[in-house]
Amino acid sequence: MALQSSGAISMSEIRTEIGTSGAISMSDLYRVNTSSEFPTSIEVTDGISSVSYSGVSGATLGYSNRYMYGNLHTYSGGIGGGGTWAYGFMYNNLALSSVFNSTLINNGGVNGSNYVSGGYANHVLFHMGTSRSGQTITETLTATMGRAGTYYVLGYSLDAGQLGIEVDTGSGFSTVYALATQSTTQTSRYTFNASVGDKIRFTLKGLGEEITRYYYLSTSNSAEDKTLTINTNVPSSGTIAFSDLYGADG
């Protein structure tokens, strides 16, 4: 939670935000690296408040023994053949469904039981798909943003997978990146300066045989990341006004 963005801020509200009690000096409120009560950055685990998805259902076979399952955090059905690769979407550093504890996640072969604890969930959102010969797979995912900030969409396809992006900042969805085949180099496709409640909609499409296609929603324009710069209005030294603490995140 962050402090309110307007109006009076009480000392008790500040204590709650920074997790302390008793007297507070102004120097306790400086924005100084991650040792401050108001840090310079945060590892985002609440960047998305909700998702809606349409696409595959059940254990849908794609290329070879690679299956698609949709939401890998909540999927509860049966899995495909033994030793499968599990494709789908993951977000907010959430734990995977127990269904995938011994199933390989991602094209790199990360074991499901080690997905979060092993540090592999280093993204705000990740969505991977696959398809086999003669198969057309279209998946649509809409994410509602739970934390304001600058986010980047990075796209990739090993073969001929397509990605499209639309955003809704309050006036309905508009296309910001038309559906297009992705390259074999992971590339930033859109910069999203999001406010809380904004929506971003992804279309991930495969046409025929394809080992893998994917996109990230990241806080970096060159790699998967979930580190977000915060508290830019909070001084790191000198005088602090209470208005400097509007929206501050402890």
Number of C-alpha atoms within 10 A of each C-alpha: 11 15 18 14 13 10 9 11 15 10 14 11 14 21 16 13 17 18 10 12 11 7 8 12 7 11 16 13 22 23 24 19 12 11 10 16 22 26 22 21 18 16 17 20 19 16 28 21 15 15 15 11 15 12 15 19 12 15 19 18 23 25 19 15 15 26 24 27 25 26 21 24 19 15 19 14 11 10 21 18 12 8 12 19 26 29 28 22 22 22 26 20 23 15 18 21 15 15 17 21 14 14 19 20 25 23 14 8 11 16 17 24 19 16 21 14 11 11 9 16 22 22 24 25 22 21 23 23 31 33 26 19 12 9 16 14 19 16 19 17 18 18 21 21 20 18 19 17 16 16 22 23 24 25 26 24 24 16 19 20 29 23 26 20 23 19 22 16 15 9 8 10 14 13 13 15 14 12 17 15 19 23 16 14 11 18 18 19 19 17 17 20 12 21 15 15 18 21 24 23 20 21 20 26 25 26 18 19 19 21 21 22 28 25 27 27 27 28 26 20 18 13 18 23 21 24 17 19 15 19 22 16 13 24 18 18 12 8 11 15 10 13 15 15 24 19 18 25 21 22
